[in-house]
Amino acid sequence: MASKKYDDLRARQQATEQGKAEAERQQRQAVTELKKATDELSEMRLTNKRLVEDSAQTGNALRRTRSLYTQLTDSYDKLLKNSDRAMADKSADYNKVAKDLARREAELGELDTNLRRSKADIDKLNADLKVREAKLAELTQALADKDKAVNDLRASVSNALRGFQGTDLQVKMKDGKVYVSLSEQLLFKTGSTKVDPKGQEALKQLAAVLKNQPDVNVVVEGHTDNVPFSRPTAAMQDNWDLSVLRATEIARLITSGGVEPQRITASGRSQFIPVASNDSPGNKALNRRTEIILTPKLNELLKILDSNSTSTGK
């Protein structure tokens, strides 16, 4: 658009120059005619009679010539003014276009910088995404391995204790752990902390499985009903003591079966985590139990989680 404006102004300038040349030509012609008229007037003065007849015509011609000269001079002045104005306008347009071009070049440079920065950010995000996807795949595999380990452990324990399972012994999974629940009837006489022979056999079978499962931690929890301990002694005052001593005795038997002591935790929960309300003899019997909680070690999973936390700065 700026080029077109320039071409238009150039054409107008050429037309102005041509008009000026034409005016000068006409001016020279007028001067020539004026000289000719003057010569004719001198000649007419010599011939008085002819001059009188032609004087009016000659005067009119002179006036027309002078009028034409004045018009040509005015036109020439106007053309000069218009040419100057057009050149000024052209210069202003050029400066405006130059400023707009400079502004657009600056904007383009800024856009290019932003584009490069965005591309760098996208590349970094893609790299981070690949790392996170790899970590997620690793974590998913670790969770799958953990679930498989728990399922395999449950199957092994169930097979080993198949002859004891029923109302007195149950094997179940909960919260990613294997729970072996043994009733008081299978393990102890009322108020006793010594395991009966049948209970010892069940614990022996369980220990044989755990001996071959070095990546499994063992928690032994003793539970009672809410009936107060009837024969307090110096060593055993209440249900707390009873639940702890029973859990400790079972831990010893499992250890004697070949399971490393450092893998075993014995704890007494007394009457405070019942599985049924203590409102009937049957429900109380359910609460008098020992739970052996088997938890596969999660070292690999914890390493992955710790690695994720470290990489994210948490």
C-alpha positions, 0 to 999 in steps of 0.5 A: 500500500505504501508503494502504491501511494508513492507511485501515485504521488510520483505521477502527480509530481510528473503531471505538475512538472509537465503543467509547469513546462506547458505554462512556461511554453504558453508564457513564452508564446504569450511574450512572443504574441505580446511582442508581435502585438507591440510591433503591430501596434507600432506599425498601426500607429504609422497607419493611423486609420488602420490603427483606429479600426484595429485598436479595440481588437488589439487591446482586447487581445492584449488583455486576453493575453495578460489574463491568460498569463496571470492564470498560468502564473496562478496555476503554476504557483498552485501546482508548486504548492500541491507538489510540496504538500504531496511530498510532505504527505508522502514523507509522513506516510513513509515515516508512519510505515517505517515506525509500524514496520519497526513495531511489527518486527519487535513484536515478531522478535518477542513472539519468536522468543516466547515460542522458543521458551514455550518449546523448551518448557514443552520439551522439559514437560515431555521429559518429566512425563516420560520419567513419571510414566516410567515411575508409574509403571515401576510402581504399578509393577511393584503393587502387582508384585505386592498383591501377588505376594499377599495372595501367594502367602494367603494360599500357602497359609490356607493350604498349611492350615487346611486341617484346622480351618473352621470356626476355630481358625480362619484365614482372610485378607484385609488391607493388603495383609493376611489375617490368621484368626485363632479362637481361644478354644483352639489355643488355650484353656480358659484363663491359661497362657499355655497353648494346647497341643492342637493349637501347638500343631497349628502354630507349627504348621504356620511356622513352617510356612513362615520359615520359607517366607523371609520377606513376611513380618509377623504381628501376634495380637492377643484379644479377650472379651470384657469379662474381668480376669477372675484370678489375678496374680502378681504376674497377671492382674487383668485382661491386658496381662492375659492378652499380652502373655498369650501373644508372647507365648504364641510368638515363642512357639512360632520362633521355636518353629524356625522363624527369626525373632526379629520378624515377630511382634507380640502385643496384647489388645485386651478387650478393646477391639472386639469383633462382636458385641459382648452380649452373649456367650457366643459373641464373647467366645468370638472376641476371645481370639488371637490374630496373627497378622502377616505383612509382606515387606514392602522394601521395593515399593517403599524405595519407589515411593521414596524415589518419587518423593525425592524427585518431586521435591516433597 
